[in-house]
Amino acid sequence: MRKTRIAALGIVAAVAVGAFFQLPASPFSRNGYPERPETETSTSQTRGGKAGSSKPSTSVDPGGTDSSVVPETPASNPAPGQGDPGITYPVRGTVSFTVLPGDPATIGRAGKLYTFQLAIEGGIKGVDHAAFASFVRETYGAPQGWASAGKYRFRQVGPGETADFRLMLVTPATRDTYCGGGFDQYTSCRIGDRVILNVARWARGVPNYGAGLTTYRQYMINHETGHRLGNAHELCTGAGQPAPVMQQQTLGLHGCTAYAWPYRNGQRYEGQLGKYDDPTPTN
């Protein structure tokens, strides 16, 4: 009888161990990528509302002005004079993406070529897809942009084409799925070859930024792309000076003034490596 009980206990233990090793993997186990696959739901060039009222210095600002759309999230805590009520989104979108059509033009005159895709998550409304793509391309190619100094070139590729990175406009909860690190829903990030832009920041900016929404959007693109190019966080260069683009300007300027660009007066503009222990606000 004693041997029978020991054998039975051994069988139960073996089953328990087997079940443990068959548990689903962590959503961040694939080198920082979630297990849920992306689905390209459409390659339509435009969707949602018209271009918004904020005009960038280099292109049409991809906002939305459809007043018939009821916002799905409250426009709480926008920066003064900022906020795009034409853009609406749920806290969590579909986690499937529309990959935008490519553009054959190469941005920049010399340097390493990076191909990139642009993708917008399902559930985000009021973003003009063509204007969004143009805004990103022209931000890269601006006089003080990443392609301005002959070190980098960029070309947007379309669905099914190989890309060095994918720039994705995502909802706040999807941001947490991709970026990891626990609850956030506020910031953007770069993880692997994914450059993640949080639509909450794209639509609202941040409080006390001291510059318009167009400038903040240019900063978002340049900062997160800067991580993809191998750059780490930097500190403010001094009170009253422009903030380096790799400073976490979303969380605080620390005496610097808002600045969206990696170059200044034709020279790479950088601060000391490091980051501040700033709290992450709630959306």
C-alpha positions in Angstrom: 0.0 0.0 0.0 2.8 2.4 0.9 4.5 1.8 -2.4 1.2 2.4 -4.2 0.8 5.8 -2.5 4.3 6.8 -3.3 3.8 5.9 -7.0 0.6 7.8 -7.1 2.3 10.9 -5.6 5.0 10.6 -8.2 2.5 10.6 -11.1 0.7 13.7 -9.7 4.1 15.5 -9.4 5.0 14.6 -13.0 1.7 15.9 -14.3 2.1 19.2 -12.3 5.6 19.8 -13.7 4.4 19.0 -17.2 1.6 21.5 -16.9 4.0 24.2 -15.6 6.2 23.9 -18.6 3.2 24.2 -21.0 2.1 27.6 -19.6 1.9 30.3 -22.2 5.1 32.3 -22.7 5.4 35.9 -21.5 4.2 38.4 -24.0 7.7 39.9 -23.9 9.6 36.7 -24.3 10.4 37.2 -28.0 13.3 39.6 -27.5 10.9 42.3 -26.4 8.2 41.7 -28.9 4.7 40.6 -28.0 3.5 37.2 -29.2 0.3 38.5 -30.8 1.0 39.0 -34.5 0.3 42.2 -36.3 -2.2 42.1 -39.1 -2.1 44.5 -42.0 -5.8 45.3 -42.3 -5.5 47.8 -45.2 -3.2 49.7 -47.4 -5.5 52.6 -48.0 -3.7 55.9 -48.2 -6.2 58.0 -46.4 -8.7 57.4 -43.6 -10.7 59.5 -41.1 -10.9 63.2 -41.1 -9.1 66.0 -43.0 -5.8 67.5 -42.1 -5.9 69.5 -38.8 -5.5 73.1 -38.2 -1.9 72.9 -36.8 0.4 73.5 -39.8 4.0 72.1 -39.5 6.9 74.0 -40.9 7.7 71.2 -43.4 4.4 69.5 -44.3 0.6 69.3 -43.7 0.0 68.4 -40.0 -1.8 65.0 -40.0 -4.5 65.9 -37.6 -8.3 65.6 -37.8 -11.1 68.1 -37.9 -14.2 66.0 -38.2 -16.5 67.7 -35.6 -19.0 64.9 -36.0 -16.8 62.4 -34.2 -17.4 62.1 -30.5 -14.0 61.7 -28.7 -13.7 58.2 -27.2 -11.2 59.5 -24.6 -11.4 62.7 -22.6 -9.0 65.5 -23.6 -7.7 65.8 -20.1 -4.5 67.8 -19.3 -3.6 69.0 -22.8 -0.8 71.5 -23.1 -2.0 75.1 -23.4 -3.1 75.8 -26.9 -2.5 72.2 -27.9 -4.7 69.2 -28.4 -6.3 67.9 -31.6 -10.0 67.1 -31.0 -10.3 65.6 -34.4 -8.2 62.6 -33.4 -10.1 60.0 -31.3 -9.0 56.6 -30.0 -9.9 53.9 -27.5 -7.6 53.1 -24.6 -6.8 49.9 -26.4 -7.1 49.5 -30.1 -7.4 46.4 -32.3 -3.6 45.6 -32.2 -3.9 45.2 -35.9 -2.3 47.8 -38.2 -2.7 49.5 -41.5 0.7 49.7 -43.2 0.8 52.8 -45.4 2.0 52.8 -49.0 5.7 53.4 -49.6 7.3 56.4 -51.3 10.1 55.9 -53.8 12.0 59.0 -52.8 15.2 58.6 -50.8 15.5 61.2 -48.0 19.0 62.6 -47.5 22.0 63.0 -49.8 24.5 60.5 -48.2 25.0 58.1 -45.4 23.6 54.8 -44.2 20.2 54.0 -45.7 17.4 53.0 -43.4 14.2 51.7 -44.9 11.1 52.2 -42.8 7.4 51.3 -42.7 4.6 53.4 -41.3 1.7 51.6 -39.5 -1.4 53.0 -37.8 -3.3 50.8 -35.3 -7.0 50.0 -35.9 -9.3 52.1 -33.7 -7.4 55.4 -34.2 -9.6 57.8 -36.1 -9.1 61.3 -37.5 -5.5 60.8 -38.7 -5.0 61.5 -42.4 -2.8 58.7 -43.5 -1.2 60.6 -46.4 -0.5 63.6 -44.3 0.9 61.5 -41.5 3.3 59.8 -43.9 4.4 63.1 -45.5 4.9 64.7 -42.0 7.2 61.8 -41.0 9.2 61.9 -44.2 9.7 65.7 -44.1 10.6 65.6 -40.4 13.5 63.2 -41.3 14.5 65.4 -44.2 14.1 68.8 -42.5 17.2 71.2 -42.5 18.0 70.1 -38.9 16.6 66.5 -39.2 18.4 63.2 -39.0 19.0 63.1 -42.8 20.5 66.7 -42.9 24.1 66.0 -42.3 24.9 63.2 -44.7 25.1 60.5 -42.0 21.7 58.9 -42.6 19.3 58.4 -45.4 15.7 57.2 -45.2 13.2 55.6 -47.6 9.6 54.6 -46.8 8.6 51.2 -48.0 5.1 49.7 -48.2 3.3 46.6 -47.1 5.2 43.3 -47.6 8.5 45.1 -48.2 11.6 44.5 -45.9 12.1 47.4 -43.5 14.9 48.3 -41.1 12.3 49.6 -38.7 8.6 50.2 -38.4 7.2 53.5 -37.0 3.9 52.7 -35.4 1.1 55.0 -34.1 -0.6 53.0 -31.4 -3.2 53.4 -28.6 -2.0 53.9 -25.0 -2.6 50.3 -23.8 -1.0 48.9 -26.9 2.0 51.1 -26.1 2.3 49.1 -22.9 2.0 45.8 -24.7 4.9 46.6 -27.0 7.1 48.7 -24.7 6.8 46.6 -21.5 7.9 47.9 -18.2 4.5 47.8 -16.5 1.6 50.3 -16.6 2.4 53.6 -18.4 0.1 54.5 -21.3 1.7 57.9 -21.4 5.1 57.8 -23.1 6.4 56.5 -26.4 9.3 54.1 -26.9 11.6 52.2 -29.2 11.8 48.4 -28.8 13.9 46.4 -31.3 13.1 47.6 -34.8 9.8 49.1 -33.7 9.5 52.9 -33.1 6.4 53.3 -31.0 4.5 56.6 -31.0 1.7 56.9 -28.4 -1.4 58.5 -30.1 -2.4 60.1 -26.8 0.8 62.3 -27.0 0.4 62.7 -30.8 -3.2 64.1 -30.3 -2.6 66.1 -27.0 1.1 66.8 -26.6 2.2 67.4 -23.0 1.6 70.1 -20.5 4.1 72.9 -20.0 6.1 72.0 -23.1 6.4 75.6 -24.2 6.0 74.9 -27.9 3.2 74.0 -30.3 1.8 70.5 -31.0 3.7 70.4 -34.4 7.0 70.9 -32.6 6.2 68.2 -30.1 5.2 65.7 -32.9 8.5 66.4 -34.6 10.3 65.8 -31.3 8.4 62.5 -30.8 9.5 61.2 -34.2 13.1 62.4 -33.9 13.6 61.2 -30.3 12.3 57.6 -30.8 14.0 57.3 -34.2 17.2 58.5 -32.5 17.0 55.4 -30.3 16.7 53.2 -33.4 19.8 54.9 -34.7 21.7 53.9 -31.5 21.4 57.1 -29.4 20.8 57.0 -25.6 19.1 59.5 -23.4 20.8 62.8 -22.7 20.6 65.7 -20.2 19.7 69.4 -20.5 22.7 71.4 -21.7 22.0 74.3 -19.4 19.3 76.7 -18.2 17.7 78.5 -21.1 19.4 76.3 -23.8 17.5 74.2 -26.3 16.9 70.7 -25.0 18.8 67.9 -26.8 16.4 65.8 -28.9 17.5 62.7 -26.9 16.5 64.4 -23.6 13.2 63.0 -22.3 11.3 66.2 -23.0 8.0 64.5 -22.6 8.7 64.2 -18.9 10.4 67.5 -18.2 12.7 70.1 -19.7 14.8 70.8 -16.5 15.5 74.4 -17.4 16.0 73.8 -21.1 13.6 75.0 -23.8 11.7 72.7 -26.2 13.7 71.7 -29.2 12.7 69.0 -31.7 15.9 68.4 -33.8 19.1 66.4 -33.6 21.1 69.1 -35.4 21.5 72.8 -34.6 23.2 75.3 -37.0 24.4 72.3 -39.0 26.1 70.6 -36.1 25.0 67.6 -34.1 23.4 69.0 -30.9 23.9 66.7 -27.9 23.9 66.8 -24.1 25.7 64.7 -21.5 24.5 61.1 -21.4 22.0 60.4 -18.7 18.4 60.7 -17.7 16.3 62.3 -15.0 14.2 60.4 -12.4 11.0 62.0 -13.5 7.7 60.4 -12.6 5.4 59.3 -15.5 2.1 61.3 -15.5 -1.2 59.6 -15.9 -3.1 60.1 -19.1 
